[in-house]
Amino acid sequence: MHAPAQRPLLAEPSFLVLWLVGALVGAARWLELLVVGIYVFDQTGSPLLVASMLMLRMLPLALFGAFAGVIAARFDRQRILLSGLALLALLAGGMGWLGSTGRLEVWHVAVAAFLAGTVWAMDFPVRRTLIGEIAGPARTGAAMSLDTMASSGTKMAGPIAGGALYAAVGMEGAFLLTAATYGVACVVLAGTRPRVPGRLTNVASGVFSGVREGMAGLRDSPTLVGVLAVTVVFNVWGFPILSMVPVIGKDVLGLTPFEVGLIASMEGLGSLPAAICLALFGRTLQFRRLYMGGVGLYLVFALGFALSTNTILTGLLLLGLGVGLASFAAMQSALVLLNAPERLRRQMMGVLSVCIGMGPLGFAHLGLMAAWLGATTACLVVALEGLIVFALVTLRWRGLLAHQPDRFPDD
């Protein structure tokens, strides 16, 4: 007898709720990142401070990511998500109020970025792990590709809306819109309780012992260590380059805030069709090669972005850069979930958050060089460094180019 056909993921209410929440949060996040970059550069003229805003948003992932994975295994994950969304709504509303009363300062934005990053640290061990559990091993790649597709779509809409709002009404309009978006996400999540097949793991150990258990589990999976090493490479030498889009857009290309938002949206425009193709045609056996190819492609296009002085060419390069980013982002969580044992899955997603949280080192490195050498030269140097380190990681963990088994490992 044949097993009954599974419904499409987006037809499953639990998956759809978590997917919609991710899309709403993504739209608000990308809008914020753009307008914060424009605002800080307008106020200070410092590329270092622009990079520091995204650095502060990522720092909590390194500080709290491993603990977030253990907390996610011990407490009600829907309540954790709701609490985080409520905090984000309050933060954005507060920033909007400060902006509307003329009291907003750069340090306010910096504090809000750090607090928002604390909530972001919970996304991988809570929401994305739930998505993977609902999908199951055979559909994990499709689930993460659909999640990346939502993020990519919001990367197009968010920067465009952010640039238009900033030009029309300033920071307050952008932050008030993000507060409303987070509020809608709260309502969507509160109305449905995600149902996860099977029994959830009951973690009886303490938080610190849970963190130690997760770290110890890495010894049994060299491939998982390699996946995490590539994540560090991307977040130290790849992702920080995007923080220079507002700087290069205004300082090198001479664009208006709306035009900066438009060109920044090209990265999302490249990510969206790539994520759709991965969701439709991606096969588990190819996940590791798609992951590695995405990082290599991103760094190559980043080199071109650093060298371009033409607006149209810069937009096209950001388009290609988005294709690489989509492949990396979709495969990253899928590979961690597929290579980690069930009892440690949420802890490993917390470790993934820590690896992503290494990004502040890259933002500090890029920001300091941009202040010293200029944004374009700094991006060029960082992309070259990234390609060299990526090649070394590939040589060290050759298994990252092998086939990925279509199953979760046994505990």
C-alpha positions in Angstrom: 0.0 0.0 0.0 1.2 3.5 -0.7 1.5 6.1 2.1 -1.1 8.8 1.9 0.1 11.9 0.1 1.0 14.8 2.4 -0.7 18.1 2.0 1.4 21.0 0.7 3.2 22.7 3.5 1.4 26.0 3.0 -1.9 24.1 3.3 -1.0 23.0 6.8 -2.3 25.6 9.4 0.6 25.2 11.8 3.2 25.7 9.1 1.3 28.6 7.5 1.0 30.5 10.8 4.7 30.3 11.5 5.5 31.1 7.9 3.3 34.3 8.0 4.8 35.4 11.3 8.3 35.0 9.7 7.2 37.0 6.7 5.8 39.9 8.8 8.8 40.0 11.1 11.1 39.9 8.0 9.3 42.9 6.4 9.6 44.9 9.6 13.3 43.9 10.1 14.5 44.8 6.6 12.6 48.1 6.6 14.2 49.0 9.9 17.7 48.0 8.8 17.6 50.3 5.8 16.1 53.4 7.5 18.5 53.0 10.4 21.5 52.9 8.1 20.3 56.0 6.2 19.4 57.8 9.5 22.8 57.1 11.2 24.8 58.0 8.1 22.7 61.3 7.7 23.3 62.1 11.4 27.0 61.1 11.7 28.5 60.7 8.3 30.3 57.6 9.7 30.4 54.3 7.9 31.7 52.7 11.1 28.6 53.7 13.1 26.3 52.5 10.2 28.0 49.1 10.4 27.8 49.2 14.2 24.0 49.3 14.2 23.8 46.0 12.5 26.6 44.7 14.6 24.6 45.6 17.8 21.6 43.7 16.3 23.7 40.6 15.8 25.7 40.7 19.0 22.9 39.1 21.1 23.0 36.0 18.9 26.6 35.4 20.0 25.9 36.2 23.6 22.6 34.4 24.1 22.2 32.1 21.2 23.3 28.9 22.9 21.1 29.7 26.0 18.2 30.5 23.6 18.4 26.9 22.3 18.1 25.4 25.7 15.3 27.8 26.8 13.4 26.8 23.6 13.7 23.2 24.7 12.4 23.9 28.2 9.5 26.3 27.8 6.4 26.9 25.7 7.7 28.1 22.4 4.5 29.9 21.3 4.7 32.1 24.5 8.4 32.8 23.8 7.5 33.9 20.3 4.6 36.0 21.4 6.7 37.7 24.1 9.4 38.5 21.6 6.9 40.0 19.1 5.3 42.1 21.8 8.7 43.5 22.8 9.6 44.3 19.2 6.3 46.2 18.8 6.9 48.2 22.0 10.5 49.0 20.9 9.4 50.2 17.4 6.5 52.2 18.9 8.9 53.8 21.3 11.3 54.8 18.5 8.4 56.1 16.5 7.2 58.3 19.4 10.8 59.6 20.0 11.1 60.5 16.4 7.7 62.2 16.2 8.6 64.4 19.2 12.0 65.3 17.9 13.8 63.4 20.7 15.3 60.6 18.8 19.1 60.2 19.0 21.6 57.7 17.6 22.1 56.1 21.0 18.4 55.3 21.2 18.6 53.5 17.9 21.7 51.6 19.1 19.9 50.4 22.3 16.8 49.4 20.3 19.0 47.4 17.8 20.6 45.4 20.6 17.2 44.6 22.2 15.7 43.6 18.9 18.7 41.4 18.3 18.0 39.6 21.6 14.6 38.6 20.2 16.2 37.6 16.9 18.4 35.2 18.8 15.2 33.1 19.5 14.2 32.8 15.9 16.4 29.8 15.0 15.9 27.6 18.1 12.2 28.4 18.3 10.3 29.3 15.1 12.6 27.7 12.5 13.0 24.5 14.6 9.2 24.3 14.9 9.0 24.7 11.1 11.5 21.8 10.6 9.6 19.6 13.1 6.3 20.2 11.3 7.8 19.5 7.9 9.7 16.4 8.8 13.0 15.3 7.3 11.8 14.7 3.8 10.4 18.3 3.5 12.9 20.2 5.7 14.7 21.7 2.7 11.4 22.8 1.1 10.2 24.3 4.4 13.4 26.3 4.8 13.3 27.4 1.2 9.7 28.6 1.7 10.8 30.5 4.8 13.7 32.0 2.8 11.2 32.9 0.0 9.1 34.9 2.5 12.2 36.6 3.8 13.3 37.4 0.2 10.0 38.9 -0.7 10.1 41.2 2.3 13.7 42.2 1.4 12.2 43.7 -1.7 9.2 45.4 -0.1 10.9 46.4 3.1 13.7 48.6 1.7 11.5 50.2 -0.9 8.8 51.1 1.8 11.6 52.2 4.2 13.2 54.5 1.7 9.9 56.0 0.7 8.8 56.5 4.3 12.1 58.0 5.3 12.0 60.4 2.4 8.4 61.4 3.1 8.0 61.4 6.9 11.3 60.5 8.4 12.3 57.8 10.9 9.1 58.1 12.9 6.9 56.9 10.0 9.1 53.9 9.4 9.2 52.8 13.0 5.5 53.3 13.5 4.8 51.0 10.5 7.1 48.3 11.9 5.3 48.5 15.2 2.0 47.9 13.5 3.6 45.0 11.5 4.8 43.3 14.7 1.4 43.8 16.2 -0.3 42.0 13.3 2.3 39.2 13.7 1.2 38.9 17.4 -2.4 38.6 16.4 -1.7 36.0 13.8 0.3 33.8 16.2 -2.0 34.2 19.2 -4.9 32.9 17.1 -3.4 29.5 16.4 -1.3 27.1 18.4 1.2 25.3 16.2 0.8 21.5 16.3 4.0 19.5 16.0 3.9 15.8 15.1 5.3 13.5 17.8 6.3 14.1 21.4 8.6 17.1 22.2 11.8 16.3 24.0 11.5 17.0 27.8 14.8 18.6 28.9 15.2 18.2 32.6 18.8 19.5 32.8 19.7 23.0 33.7 20.4 25.7 31.2 24.2 25.6 31.6 24.3 21.8 31.4 22.1 21.9 28.4 24.5 24.3 26.7 27.4 21.9 27.5 25.5 19.0 26.2 24.8 20.8 22.9 28.5 21.8 22.5 29.6 18.2 23.3 27.3 16.9 20.6 29.3 18.6 18.0 32.1 16.1 18.5 30.0 13.4 17.0 29.3 15.2 13.7 32.3 16.7 11.8 29.9 17.6 9.0 27.8 19.7 11.4 31.0 21.5 12.6 31.8 22.2 8.9 28.3 23.7 8.3 28.7 25.9 11.3 32.2 26.9 10.2 30.8 28.1 6.9 28.1 30.0 8.7 30.9 31.9 10.6 32.7 32.6 7.4 29.6 34.1 5.8 28.6 36.2 8.8 32.1 37.6 9.4 33.1 38.2 5.8 29.9 38.1 3.7 26.8 39.5 5.4 28.5 42.7 6.8 29.0 43.9 3.2 25.2 44.6 2.9 25.5 47.2 5.7 27.5 49.4 3.3 24.6 49.6 0.7 23.2 52.8 2.2 26.7 54.3 2.5 27.8 53.4 -1.1 24.3 54.4 -2.4 24.5 57.9 -0.9 28.2 58.6 -0.9 29.4 56.9 -4.1 26.4 56.6 -6.4 24.8 59.9 -5.1 21.3 58.4 -4.7 18.3 59.8 -2.7 16.9 57.8 0.2 14.1 56.3 -2.0 16.6 55.3 -4.6 18.8 53.7 -2.0 15.8 51.7 -0.9 15.1 50.7 -4.5 18.7 49.5 -5.1 18.8 47.7 -1.8 15.6 45.8 -2.7 17.5 44.2 -5.7 19.1 41.7 -3.3 15.7 40.5 -2.3 14.6 40.4 -5.9 17.4 38.0 -6.6 16.7 35.9 -3.5 13.0 35.4 -4.2 13.1 33.4 -7.5 16.1 31.4 -6.2 14.2 30.5 -3.0 11.1 29.5 -5.1 13.3 27.2 -7.3 14.9 25.6 -4.2 11.4 25.0 -2.7 10.2 23.4 -5.9 13.2 21.6 -7.2 15.7 21.3 -4.4 16.7 17.7 -3.6 18.1 16.7 -0.2 21.1 15.0 -1.7 22.3 18.3 -3.2 21.8 20.5 0.0 25.5 20.6 1.0 26.6 21.6 -2.5 23.8 24.2 -2.8 25.0 25.6 0.6 28.6 25.9 -0.4 27.8 27.2 -3.9 25.6 29.9 -2.5 28.4 31.2 -0.2 30.9 31.1 -3.1 28.6 32.9 -5.4 27.7 35.6 -2.9 31.4 36.4 -2.2 32.2 36.7 -5.9 29.3 39.1 -6.5 30.3 41.0 -3.4 33.7 41.6 -5.1 31.9 43.1 -8.1 29.6 45.2 -5.9 32.7 46.7 -4.2 34.2 47.6 -7.6 31.1 49.0 -9.2 30.5 52.8 -9.6 27.5 52.4 -11.9 24.0 52.4 -10.4 22.5 49.9 -12.8 25.5 47.5 -12.6 25.4 47.8 -8.8 21.8 46.8 -8.8 22.5 43.8 -11.1 25.3 42.7 -8.8 23.1 42.9 -5.8 20.6 40.8 -7.7 23.2 38.0 -8.2 24.3 38.4 -4.6 20.8 37.7 -3.5 20.7 34.4 -5.4 23.8 33.2 -3.5 22.3 34.5 -0.2 19.0 32.6 -0.8 20.8 29.3 -1.4 22.9 29.8 1.7 20.0 30.8 4.0 17.7 28.1 2.9 20.2 25.3 3.3 21.8 26.6 6.5 19.0 25.7 8.9 18.0 22.6 6.9 21.5 21.2 7.2 21.7 21.8 10.9 18.3 20.1 11.5 19.2 17.2 9.2 22.6 16.5 10.8 21.7 17.0 14.5 20.1 14.2 16.6 16.5 14.9 17.7 17.3 15.4 21.4 19.9 18.1 20.5 18.1 19.8 17.6 17.0 22.9 19.4 20.3 23.2 21.2 22.1 23.0 17.9 19.9 25.7 16.4 21.0 27.8 19.4 24.6 27.0 18.5 23.8 28.1 15.0 22.6 31.4 16.4 25.9 31.8 18.2 27.8 31.2 14.9 25.6 33.8 13.2 26.3 36.1 16.1 30.0 36.1 15.2 28.9 38.7 12.6 29.8 41.7 14.9 33.5 40.8 14.5 33.0 41.3 10.7 31.0 44.5 11.1 33.7 45.9 13.4 36.4 44.9 10.9 34.5 46.3 7.9 33.4 49.5 9.7 37.0 50.3 10.9 38.4 49.7 7.4 35.6 51.8 5.8 36.4 54.7 8.1 40.1 54.3 7.2 40.0 53.4 3.5 36.5 54.2 2.4 33.5 51.9 2.0 34.3 50.6 -1.5 37.9 49.6 -0.7 36.8 48.0 2.6 34.1 45.9 0.9 36.7 44.8 -1.7 39.2 43.7 1.0 36.6 41.9 3.1 35.2 40.0 0.1 38.7 38.8 -0.9 39.5 37.8 2.7 36.2 35.9 2.7 37.0 33.9 -0.4 40.4 32.9 1.0 38.9 31.7 4.3 36.0 30.0 2.5 38.5 28.0 0.3 40.4 26.9 3.4 37.2 25.8 5.2 36.2 23.8 2.1 39.6 22.0 2.0 39.3 21.2 5.7 35.8 19.8 5.6 35.6 18.1 2.2 32.4 16.3 3.4 30.5 19.5 2.8 30.7 18.7 -0.9 29.3 15.2 -0.5 25.6 14.1 -0.7 23.3 14.9 2.2 21.3 11.8 3.6 17.6 12.3 3.3 16.9 11.5 7.0 17.5 12.8 10.5 20.3 11.1 12.4 19.4 8.6 15.1 19.8 9.7 18.7 
